């Protein structure tokens, strides 16, 4: 950590160096797959990413068969033959990621009245979202003496008011990474935030690629204009 940035006037969020935030940087595919594994095994019990379809996982390097396998573990409801009755089937790669709850009321009932947010855009929804969400995941601590913690809430250093309904989700060693990366709590937090950053802007790498091509074109075009100007005006006094 190399500095601090404020999310509000009272809480300073530690700054973290991210590998994908530079103008020419791309997402680390291995980190994205590790982050998805954490989301799948930890976060998805309460949170959805309903902006994404299962087929978007191809951007993470998953094969078509692997994506079909991941999708088939979820169930979706569909209307058969235009009738009123809904039927259940395994999800397809073209389906959006399913919600862990059938409706908002069921989500609130399972979480003490609190509604777990969909995480598709959580990184964009928060100021300094990358650093904030990482700090939040690492910010669970024992309740300080004389702090009046409300029943059913949990103390978090970086959450406004320091009282949050979400229990601590990460402890380290929550998953086993296929690439052998140690699953410390810091590594898990970094990887799942990287995955959520991709979920919020899966088109980022394409935008950067187009931006680089555009800049190269503009440089070449400017040089050609300059050369043309000199040729046309070279004999004019």
Secondary structure, DSSP 8 states (H G I E B T S, - for coil): ---EEESSSS-EEE----TT-STT----HHHHHHHHHHHHHTGGGT---TTSBGGGGGGGT--HHHHHHHHHTSEEEEESTT-S-EEEEE--TTSB---SSSSHHHHHHHTTT------TTHHHHSTTHHHHHHHHHH-B----TT----TT-EEBTTSGGGEESS-----S-SS--TT-----HHHHHHHHHHHHHHHH-TTHHHHHHHHHHHHHHHHHHHHHHHHHHHHHHTT--
